[in-house]
Amino acid sequence: MNRRFGLCLLALTGSVQAVPVSRLPSGQIVNWPTPQAGELNLGSGTLRLPVPITPDGRFTLNQLSPEQVLENLHPILSFFKVPTLAPNCTGKGAAVPTNARYALLTLNTPDGREIRFQTPDGQSRALLLFLTRPTTLRGTLTCPDAVYVVSGTYHAGLVLVPMTRKEQDGKTAWHWADMLNLKNFQWRLTTP
């Protein structure tokens, strides 16, 4: 059975529900080295899906299906058990439903520089998460340099998951559930 997966942007409130939007995310990378056209890569691990980019840094992400990301899908029960975000991370938490699968994706230039959706000061940014089913995640991932506090319900398909940086017990903590909207976010090319 074919299912259409829509892209969801998160407008986070107290209940932290992802809100579907009518079109796929498109944007302009504010610090793109114009004029330079070509392709970006959307993916993780060995997955590389081409995303055309115009000379002035404009792009649109295409719809994704589970088949396109199949090799990079992980059982949702492993989200808090494996080093999801970085090596040497540990986690504790729960995911419902337990039969969902996920992939964390990045948008990169061919030379490996990451494109981030973030606020100008970098204190808030969004992850690209692909889910095979609507999923609720609650828990904590602890990494050597940061803590990720995860709490939200996300729609199936490609989702932008905003997170805000805070200090917690002398460590950087990224909270997935305390933002109201994405209006101040912009696409930025990370510096080498």
VMD Tcl script that draws the C-alpha trace (Angstrom):
set ca {
  {0.00 0.00 0.00}
  {1.38 3.40 -0.93}
  {1.32 6.04 1.76}
  {2.05 9.66 1.11}
  {4.30 11.18 3.66}
  {4.04 14.91 4.25}
  {6.72 17.02 5.75}
  {5.97 18.33 9.18}
  {7.29 21.43 10.80}
  {7.06 21.55 14.53}
  {5.29 24.39 16.21}
  {6.01 23.36 19.74}
  {3.62 24.14 22.52}
  {2.99 22.58 25.89}
  {1.70 19.38 24.25}
  {4.56 19.31 21.72}
  {2.65 18.20 18.63}
  {4.17 18.38 15.17}
  {2.02 20.48 12.86}
  {1.79 19.38 9.21}
  {2.38 21.98 6.53}
  {1.01 22.05 3.00}
  {4.36 22.11 1.20}
  {7.82 20.71 1.56}
  {10.45 22.88 3.17}
  {12.25 25.10 0.85}
  {14.54 27.90 1.67}
  {17.53 29.96 0.89}
  {20.82 29.35 2.64}
  {21.61 32.83 3.97}
  {25.40 32.47 3.78}
  {25.58 30.49 0.52}
  {28.67 31.33 -1.60}
  {26.88 32.73 -4.66}
  {26.94 32.12 -7.54}
  {27.38 28.39 -6.96}
  {24.76 25.92 -8.22}
  {24.83 22.17 -7.84}
  {23.51 19.57 -5.45}
  {23.30 19.11 -1.71}
  {23.06 15.66 -0.10}
  {20.22 14.65 2.21}
  {21.03 11.50 4.13}
  {23.02 9.70 6.79}
  {25.54 6.89 6.74}
  {25.78 5.66 3.17}
  {22.47 7.26 2.11}
  {22.88 10.30 -0.13}
  {19.74 11.72 -1.79}
  {20.47 14.61 -4.19}
  {18.86 18.01 -3.50}
  {19.35 20.56 -6.32}
  {20.46 24.05 -5.25}
  {20.35 27.24 -7.34}
  {23.28 29.68 -7.66}
  {21.71 31.94 -5.01}
  {21.36 29.10 -2.47}
  {17.68 28.17 -2.91}
  {16.51 24.55 -2.56}
  {13.43 22.38 -1.89}
  {13.48 19.03 -0.12}
  {11.61 16.25 -1.94}
  {9.10 13.84 -0.44}
  {10.71 10.76 1.09}
  {9.35 7.24 1.34}
  {10.50 4.48 3.72}
  {11.95 2.66 0.69}
  {14.33 5.57 0.01}
  {15.78 5.49 3.52}
  {15.34 1.73 4.15}
  {19.05 0.99 4.73}
  {19.24 3.79 7.30}
  {16.06 3.00 9.24}
  {16.54 1.83 12.82}
  {13.99 0.29 15.18}
  {12.55 3.06 17.35}
  {13.28 0.97 20.46}
  {16.99 1.54 19.76}
  {16.61 5.35 19.83}
  {17.73 5.62 23.47}
  {19.95 2.51 23.43}
  {22.46 3.15 20.63}
  {24.64 6.20 20.04}
  {21.88 7.96 18.08}
  {23.36 11.46 17.93}
  {27.06 10.88 18.50}
  {29.51 8.15 19.57}
  {29.76 7.35 23.28}
  {26.21 8.48 24.09}
  {23.97 6.66 26.52}
  {20.24 6.99 26.83}
  {17.16 6.27 28.83}
  {13.61 6.70 27.59}
  {10.58 5.29 25.81}
  {9.07 5.32 22.33}
  {5.48 4.60 21.30}
  {4.53 2.78 19.11}
  {7.31 0.24 19.49}
  {7.12 -0.90 15.83}
  {8.05 2.50 14.34}
  {11.40 3.01 12.63}
  {13.50 6.17 12.37}
  {16.44 7.80 10.62}
  {18.27 10.98 11.63}
  {19.20 12.83 8.44}
  {21.51 15.72 7.62}
  {21.68 18.14 4.72}
  {25.28 18.55 3.50}
  {27.35 20.00 0.71}
  {29.29 17.48 -1.44}
  {32.44 18.32 0.56}
  {30.68 17.43 3.84}
  {29.75 20.84 5.25}
  {26.43 20.70 7.09}
  {23.45 22.93 6.29}
  {21.60 23.73 9.53}
  {18.18 25.20 10.14}
  {18.86 27.47 13.11}
  {18.41 30.85 14.73}
  {21.06 33.47 13.84}
  {22.71 33.12 17.28}
  {22.87 29.31 17.00}
  {21.09 28.83 20.34}
  {18.25 26.98 18.65}
  {18.39 24.61 15.70}
  {16.40 21.80 14.14}
  {17.19 18.18 13.37}
  {15.82 16.34 10.34}
  {14.10 13.18 11.55}
  {12.34 10.60 9.36}
  {9.70 8.37 11.00}
  {7.72 5.50 9.48}
  {4.79 6.10 11.88}
  {3.56 8.91 14.12}
  {5.74 8.46 17.22}
  {6.05 9.77 20.77}
  {9.57 9.99 22.20}
  {10.37 10.80 25.83}
  {13.77 10.47 27.46}
  {17.36 11.67 27.66}
  {20.48 11.05 25.61}
  {23.73 11.84 27.47}
  {26.82 12.39 25.34}
  {30.35 13.41 26.42}
  {29.80 17.05 25.39}
  {26.02 17.52 25.67}
  {22.71 16.21 26.99}
  {19.64 15.88 24.74}
  {16.27 16.07 26.47}
  {13.71 14.51 24.11}
  {9.97 14.94 24.58}
  {7.46 15.09 21.77}
  {4.97 13.48 19.44}
  {6.00 13.56 15.79}
  {4.14 12.77 12.57}
  {5.24 10.14 10.07}
  {7.54 11.27 7.30}
  {10.24 13.92 7.33}
  {10.03 16.17 10.39}
  {12.00 19.23 11.46}
  {12.59 18.86 15.21}
  {13.54 22.18 16.85}
  {15.72 22.16 19.94}
  {16.99 24.93 22.19}
  {20.39 25.10 23.88}
  {20.52 25.57 27.65}
  {23.12 24.98 30.34}
  {22.33 22.09 32.68}
  {24.67 20.96 35.46}
  {27.63 22.64 33.76}
  {26.95 20.89 30.45}
  {25.24 21.97 27.24}
  {21.68 20.64 27.12}
  {19.59 20.58 23.94}
  {15.86 20.53 24.75}
  {13.57 19.20 22.01}
  {10.35 20.44 23.55}
  {10.48 24.06 24.62}
  {10.10 26.18 21.47}
  {6.99 27.96 20.28}
  {7.73 28.40 16.57}
  {10.30 28.40 13.79}
  {9.81 31.96 12.55}
  {13.33 33.17 13.46}
  {15.06 30.13 11.96}
  {17.16 30.31 8.80}
  {19.14 27.83 6.73}
  {22.90 28.32 7.27}
  {26.02 26.68 5.89}
  {28.38 25.67 8.70}
  {31.93 26.95 8.52}
  {34.71 24.44 7.77}
}
mol new
graphics top color blue
foreach p $ca { graphics top sphere $p radius 0.5 }
foreach p [lrange $ca 0 end-1] q [lrange $ca 1 end] { graphics top cylinder $p $q radius 0.2 }
display resetview
